[in-house]
Amino acid sequence: MSKFGLIGKNIDYSFSKTYFSEKFERENLFHSYENFDIPSIEQFPKIISETPNLKGLNVTIPYKEEVIRFLNDLDETAQKIGAVNTIKISENGKLKGFNTDFYGFQKSIENFFPLKKKTALILGSGGASKAIAYALENLGFDFKFVSRKDNSNSINYQSLNQALIENHLLIVNCTPLGTFPNIHEYPPIPYAFITENHLLFDLIYNPAETEFLKQGKIQGAKTANGLKMLELQAEKAWEIWNS
């Protein structure tokens, strides 16, 4: 029996375990999928050494960047993005990192086009936001990162004004704000300036409609959660593990 799993922290809520367990059952595949909930990435090598027949892993918050130093090789796209959410384990135990987040996002957002402008704000600066940036580059968008602190790469939330919101028609939440059970949290952006020309996309899928999306909907914006993105990236990971 081949084993697969998810590396992350506080991942009881995880989509992946349910998704793959149901897939294996539906397709009569004698595989198993396990959550490896670890408090520190330093425990990653132990999972690899102590889990026989492990063929592939998904990686989630907060380890998409930290896991890279434990890998033998990186796919070209994962290298460009600087974040990994899929690991393939070869017959000889070599670990190769891939990124399927960008693919899932890119495919799931196509149904909402065209927007009046190809402009976006990416909320957050972790591994997920890097994959979103890569996808938006592929799609020809101009975008800015928004994070809690100003740096050369991003603007802070306090700097967001009417002009910035009105000029960036896609707003993507890559932060964990609003994830169950903390469903009343949401990114501190000036929602009053959002219009019906906007699309708000939240990588969170639990709850299905976050406070971030609710606030956008009140202003007439189109909204989408991360469920379709997750399904698409999971199927792409499955393809990689079986290639």
DOKETOR-933474 format. One record per residue (C-alpha): residue in three letters; x, z, y. Coordinates in steps of 0.02 Angstrom, whole numbers, plus 50000, padded with zeros to 5 digits. Example, Ala and Ser with C-alpha at 12.3 -4.5 7.8 and 13.67 -1.06 7.14 Angstrom:
2
ALA506155039049775/SER506845035749947/
// end
This chain:
243
MET500005000050000/SER500694995050171/LYS500575007750310/PHE500305004850495/GLY500065016950638/LEU500025021750821/ILE501365031150917/GLY500755040951067/LYS500345057851142/ASN498615065851135/ILE497885050751045/ASP496425058350950/TYR495275046851050/SER496255031450996/PHE495425014550976/SER496765007850858/LYS496485019250707/THR494615015650700/TYR494864997050734/PHE496164994150599/SER495375005750470/GLU493724996250487/LYS494654979650481/PHE495564984350320/GLU493934989950240/ARG492974974450296/GLU494334962550233/ASN494684972250071/LEU496484975550121/PHE497324990250036/HIS498224996350190/SER498125012550289/TYR498275016350475/GLU498835033150543/ASN498995041450713/PHE500755048250745/ASP500395060250886/ILE502085066350949/PRO502515077851096/SER504165068751127/ILE504885051451088/GLU506385060351010/GLN505285062550855/PHE505105043750833/PRO506595041350713/LYS505875054950600/ILE504245045150582/ILE505225029650533/SER506315038850407/GLU504925049250329/THR503525036450314/PRO503755025050163/ASN503005007350166/LEU502815007550355/LYS502664989350411/GLY502084990250591/LEU501675001550737/ASN500685000950897/VAL501365010851045/THR500325018751183/ILE500505030451333/PRO501765037651372/TYR503035029151258/LYS502935010351294/GLU504575010651390/GLU505425025651309/VAL505315018451133/ILE506415003451176/ARG508065012651152/PHE507625015950969/LEU507334997650926/ASN508554985150852/ASP507864969950940/LEU506614964451072/ASP505544948951079/GLU505924938651235/THR504264942951320/ALA504424961651287/GLN506174960751360/LYS505524952351519/ILE504094964851536/GLY505164980151496/ALA503824988251389/VAL503344987751205/ASN501644991051126/THR501944983050954/ILE503374985950831/LYS503704975650676/ILE504714983850537/SER505634971350428/GLU506024972750242/ASN507774979250283/GLY507084992450402/LYS507524983850566/LEU506344987450711/LYS505834973550830/GLY504784976650986/PHE503424965251056/ASN502154966151196/THR500374960551159/ASP499574969851307/PHE499894955451426/TYR499064943151305/GLY497524954251283/PHE497324956451470/GLN497614938051510/LYS496334931951384/SER495024945151424/ILE495044941751610/GLU494864922851601/ASN492964923851589/PHE492884931651764/PHE493764917451854/PRO493834909751978/LEU494044923152111/LYS494044917652293/LYS495884922452306/LYS497214924952173/THR497734941852241/ALA497814958552151/LEU498224976952165/ILE498944985252010/LEU498605004052010/GLY499985013351918/SER501805010151879/GLY502005013551692/GLY502265002051544/ALA500484995351546/SER500614990151729/LYS502174979951689/ALA501214969951558/ILE499794966951682/ALA501044960851812/TYR501794948651686/ALA500064941751646/LEU499614939951830/GLU501244930651861/ASN500764918651721/LEU499074916151806/GLY499854912651977/PHE499284928552065/ASP500084937352212/PHE500024955952177/LYS500604972952236/PHE500894988952137/VAL500065004752202/SER500765021652150/ARG500805039652209/LYS502495037452294/ASP503145023752406/ASN504625014152338/SER505354996852355/ASN504204990552219/SER502544998152270/ILE501435005052408/ASN500635022252400/TYR498775026052394/GLN498775032952572/SER499335015852636/LEU497795006952567/ASN496705001352713/GLN495274989252741/ALA496394974052760/LEU497354977552599/ILE495774980352497/GLU494864965352569/ASN496374954052541/HIS496624959052358/LEU495124953652257/LEU495684959652085/ILE496034978252067/VAL496704983951898/ASN496765002251849/CYS498275005251736/THR498245024251761/PRO497445036251637/LEU496305043251776/GLY494525043851711/THR494925044051525/PHE493835055251418/PRO493675070251433/ASN494185069551618/ILE492825056851658/HIS492545062451838/GLU494305057651892/TYR494665040751973/PRO496035032452074/PRO495975037352260/ILE495685020252339/PRO494505016652486/TYR493025010152384/ALA491985007252542/PHE492984991252575/ILE492624983452405/THR491444968552410/GLU490484957152293/ASN492024945752293/HIS493034959052201/LEU493334961552016/LEU493804979151959/PHE494634979751789/ASP494984996251702/LEU496174997151554/ILE495205012651499/TYR493825009751370/ASN493255027651340/PRO492075030251430/ALA491445012351431/GLU491065013751617/THR492315024451711/GLU492025031951882/PHE493215018551950/LEU492065004951884/LYS490485013951941/GLN491165015052118/GLY491544996352116/LYS489834991952049/ILE488995001852190/GLN489894990152311/GLY489284974652217/ALA490944970552131/LYS491094963151957/THR491804975751833/ALA492614975551661/ASN493344988851547/GLY494834987451429/LEU493914985751262/LYS494054966751245/MET495874967651298/LEU496214980451162/GLU495364970051028/LEU496354954651077/GLN498024963751083/ALA497654972050915/GLU497324955250831/LYS498924948250908/ALA499874963450839/TRP499134960150667/GLU499744942150680/ILE501504948250722/TRP501554960750578/ASN501054947050456/SER502174933150523/
// end
